[in-house]
Amino acid sequence: MREAVLVAVMSVVTILLRFLPFLVLRKETPPYIAYLGRVLPPAIIGMLVIYCLKDVNPIVPPHGIPELISAACVIALQARRRNTLVSILGGTILYMLLVQVVF
């Protein structure tokens, strides 16, 4: 019973947090919110790329080859499909296959 109440409260809070911007900003989106909506996604992707490649050591085998192949796959999928989810999923699956099976 206690767990059900906790789940219900967390669900209500999550739903309220999701709908709050739509309730507060009913008329028009402020310019700074629109600016953040344009700028943040590429910045976040850039930070993820840096984070994923920060530990690659080109001197130690496999010399970062799985990471480069996977990054090229992500770029190719994004250019072809224009779907971020497909690009990230494809790159992740390819990287795991390369690391577990090939290298």
N, C-alpha and C positions, 0 to 999 in steps of 0.2 A: 504494500500500500504506500509506504513511504517513498519508494523508488518511483512509483507512478506519479506521485505528486511532484517530485523533483523533475521528472521528465516533462510533465505538463507545464510547470513554471518555466523551465528552460525553453520549451517550445514557444510559449507566449512571448517571452522576452526576445527570442530570436526573430519571431514574426514582427513584433513591434519595431525592432531595430531595422528590419528590412523595409518596412512600410513608412517609417518616420520621415525620410527625405521626401517621399511623395506627398505626405500629408503637410509637411512644413512648406515645401516649395511648390505649391499647387499652380501658381500662375506662370512664372518664368524662371528658368534656371539662371542663377547669378553667373556673371561672366567668369569669375574665378573658378567656379565648379566646372564650367564647360572647358576652361583651359586645362584644369587638372585631368579631366576626362580624355583630353587629346594627348597630354604629355606623359602621364603616368604609365600607361601600358607599355610603350617602347622603353621607358626608363627601367621598369621592373624586369622586362625581358633582358635588357642589357646587364642588369645586376645578376640575374640568374645565369647568364652566360659566363660572366666573370667568376661567379661562385663555383660553377661546375668545372671550369678549366683552371682554377687556382692551384690545384695540387698536381697538375700534369708536369712531369719531369722529362724533357726531351732526351736527357742523357741515359736514363734508366729504361730498359726494355719494358713494355712495348713502344716506347718513345712517343706516346700520345696518339698513336695511330687509331685506336678505337674511338677516341674522343673526336678526332678530326673527321673520321668517316661518318660518325653519328651526327656531328654538327653539319656536315655537307648534306646529309640526308634530310635533316630538319629544314635547312635552307631550300633544298630542292622541293620538298613537299609543300612548304609554305608558298613558294613561287608558283607551284602548279595548282594546289588546291585552295589556297587562301583560307585555310581552316587551322587555327592555332592548335586546337585539341588534337587533330589528326597529325599535325607536324610534331608536336611534343610526344605523343604516344608512339608514333613511328620511330622517332629518334631514340626514345627510351628502349623500345623493344629491340631495335637493331644494336644498341650499345650493350644491352644485357646478353644478347646472342653472341656478339663479338667477344665479350669478356669471358663468358662461361664456356663457349665452344671453340672459338678460334684462337684466342690469345691465352 
